[in-house]
Amino acid sequence: MMTSNFARNNIEKFPNAVSNARSSRWFNGCRYSRLMPSRDVITKYIAGMVDESDAIECQCETLEKLVPAKVFAEFRF
């Protein structure tokens, strides 16, 4: 699995790409909501109520609860 950004999005080159973003106007590939940061953390980050390191820590806590093999098996390619 690799990570990237929407500026490098090329669904023809990477047909198994998976988005963890809450929104994207151009991405037409697979989305997996369990990988997405919570709306609460995003809202607090935008409002300046948490800094980047706090937001990353919250996201890591969310991801640590997932079983990688199970997540991968749930993808619908």
C-alpha positions as CSV (number, residue, x, y, z in Angstrom):
1,M,0.0,0.0,0.0
2,M,1.3,3.5,-0.8
3,T,0.2,7.0,0.1
4,S,0.1,10.0,-2.1
5,N,-2.1,13.1,-2.7
6,F,-4.8,14.1,-5.1
7,A,-2.5,16.3,-7.2
8,R,-0.7,13.0,-8.2
9,N,-4.0,11.2,-8.7
10,N,-3.9,8.9,-11.7
11,I,-6.6,6.3,-11.5
12,E,-5.4,4.7,-14.8
13,K,-1.9,4.2,-13.4
14,F,-3.0,3.3,-9.9
15,P,-6.4,1.6,-10.3
16,N,-6.3,0.2,-6.7
17,A,-5.8,3.7,-5.1
18,V,-7.9,4.2,-1.9
19,S,-8.9,7.5,-0.5
20,N,-9.1,8.3,3.1
21,A,-10.2,11.9,2.5
22,R,-13.5,13.2,3.7
23,S,-14.0,14.9,0.3
24,S,-12.4,15.2,-3.1
25,R,-14.0,16.6,-6.2
26,W,-11.8,14.7,-8.7
27,F,-11.2,11.3,-7.1
28,N,-13.3,8.6,-8.6
29,G,-11.7,5.6,-7.0
30,C,-12.3,3.5,-3.9
31,R,-13.0,5.4,-0.6
32,Y,-12.7,3.8,2.8
33,S,-14.3,5.7,5.5
34,R,-12.7,3.8,8.4
35,L,-9.3,5.3,7.4
36,M,-10.7,8.9,7.4
37,P,-9.9,11.3,10.1
38,S,-12.9,12.2,12.3
39,R,-14.9,15.3,11.5
40,D,-14.4,16.4,15.1
41,V,-10.6,16.4,14.8
42,I,-10.7,18.1,11.4
43,T,-13.1,20.8,12.8
44,K,-10.9,21.4,15.9
45,Y,-7.8,21.5,13.7
46,I,-9.3,24.1,11.3
47,A,-10.5,26.1,14.3
48,G,-7.0,26.1,15.9
49,M,-8.3,24.1,18.9
50,V,-5.7,21.3,18.3
51,D,-2.3,21.5,16.6
52,E,-1.0,19.3,13.9
53,S,0.7,16.9,16.3
54,D,-2.5,16.4,18.3
55,A,-4.4,15.8,15.1
56,I,-1.8,13.2,14.0
57,E,-2.0,11.5,17.4
58,C,-5.8,11.2,17.2
59,Q,-5.5,9.8,13.7
60,C,-2.9,7.3,14.8
61,E,-5.2,6.2,17.7
62,T,-7.9,5.6,15.1
63,L,-5.7,3.6,12.8
64,E,-4.2,1.5,15.7
65,K,-7.7,0.0,16.3
66,L,-7.8,-1.4,12.7
67,V,-6.4,-4.8,11.7
68,P,-4.4,-4.2,8.5
69,A,-5.2,-7.6,6.9
70,K,-8.9,-7.2,7.6
71,V,-9.0,-3.6,6.2
72,F,-7.2,-4.8,3.0
73,A,-9.7,-7.7,2.7
74,E,-12.6,-5.2,2.9
75,F,-11.5,-3.2,-0.2
76,R,-13.7,-3.7,-3.2
77,F,-11.3,-3.6,-6.2
